[in-house]
Amino acid sequence: MDSLLDFEECVRDSPHFRDLIGPSSVSLTNQVMKLCGKMVEAGQAYNAANQLFLTGLAELSAHNKTDDVITNCLSQFNQGLQEVVSFHSMLFDQTQRAIGQQLTNLCTQFLPQLVETRREFVRIGEDLETAAVKSAERASHLLLATRKCYQHFALDYCLQLNTFKAQQRVDILNSMFSFVHAQFTFFHQGFDLLRDLEPAMKTMAAQLSQLSAECAAQRKQLENKHLLVQQRDASGEQTVSPCPNSDAIISGFLFKRSRRKPKTWKRYTDNQLLYRKSPREEPLVLFEDLRLCAVKSTEHTERRFCLELLSIKKCCALQADSDLVKRSWLGALQGSIDFAYGDAGSQPREAPPLSPGPSPAQRPAALAVALGGPGNQRCCDCGEEEPRWASINLGVTMCIQCSGIHRSLGVHLSKVRSLTLDSWEAEQLKLLCILGNDVMNQIYEARCSEEGRVKPGADSPRAEKETWIKEKYVHKRFLRTDGEDVAAGLRLYRAAAAGDLVAMAMALAQGAPVNGSIDEEAGRTPLIGAAVGGSMSACEFLLLNGANVNHRDLRGQGALHAAATAGHTG
Ligand SMILES: [Zn+2]
């Protein structure tokens, strides 16, 4: 900083004095103010960036809400760092005030006057030069007057300059003091804040070491699992859990035998079988209702580990990777079918026998399903409520008295089973639901009113019921036989191939030979037709009505062979 000017030197107007009043420290003060402004500006930019960073951090920790302790710590840290941002703001404000403002005040207060005085002083100085040149000739009194005036201005300027310098010294010290004080406050606040955060930091440190220990344990577990899988692979052991609970969902990879969809991923949920070709695809419903399906193991094909799902509409052959996986799926699917029949109490069998055998728990379920068919809530022959018996080949339900009469007709006409005491296969129950009393009575009682015949009631004597039943099923007195162009045998074949159970029942009632070989179809029987058509229910219906599995067509193909050729193995 400049030292103060000596007034004696000023009066003497020595060359040294002239040097001293030349350049001033004003421009340097301006320079400091500019630098200070730049620093504050950069600080504010840093603060804005810091704020954005903290907001980002807060969003990140809100996203990872896994652990309360960690979430608490993070939010505490974030709050602390937010405070630091506000401390920084305060620091930059103080700096601006301390240096910028104070020095600006200094400059605006003194500089204009100083500049004006200096200009005046310089002008007088020039006048003095001129007077000095002239005094060499004669006007020495003018020189004297000008010198006095110059001295006067010089003193004045000197005084102002000294006042400015004194004020500048005070102001610069003052502003530096304020600046350092602001720094002091900033760091002090920061220290207090971090000291308050210290407990949270300690908690976090403990949590961190625990977390890293857990992380290491998890990695170890994963490695072990990896090793286990490799070992199992090596030993050929399966890694799939064999059987899920009845209400669980099984999912996995099966090979769907079809021309267009080679590899699929299937799972079943509720009563549905879903599948998707790739993990990204929305799952498609392969079978809408497993209750209307039968699942079977397939042993007769060239492929291994096959199982088959059959419904009225379609048939689907699925191939598993191994026998165990296949048995898991069979168990799960059969379990699901059983479960769907209302058999909520029973667990699915782990590995069902080839043709799904019944379990005692299924019996009440069978009754509920059978009574669900159209018209099945009343005896098909006398109308008595709550029938407990059924004819599996006719697909009707009946009361106990009528069931006795049916039994007397012989099994070639009616195969009677108890809905509560006997065991039932899903496929047989399905026939009862698809056919049922309404449909079968429309066939066997079609001409009843034309004949003027009155159907017996629940209270009718047994003899009356017996007469009626014999007229209805043995003599087929009320059956409509006219109005058909195509022979019953061919109609049965076509209905079987199409899986149309009602048309099949009609053709059978009209006397179509169940094992008749159809000339138009290369000597195939209806059973071969059903197998080729792929309808499991049609096959079942024909078998219940005496179809012979061993019958062969003209090329020597049997039903199973035909089914395998057509891709409907079962
Ligand atoms: Zn009855």
Residues whose N, C-alpha, C, O or C-beta is under 5 A from the ligand:
A	BS01	ZN	C379 D381 C382 G383 E384 C399 C402
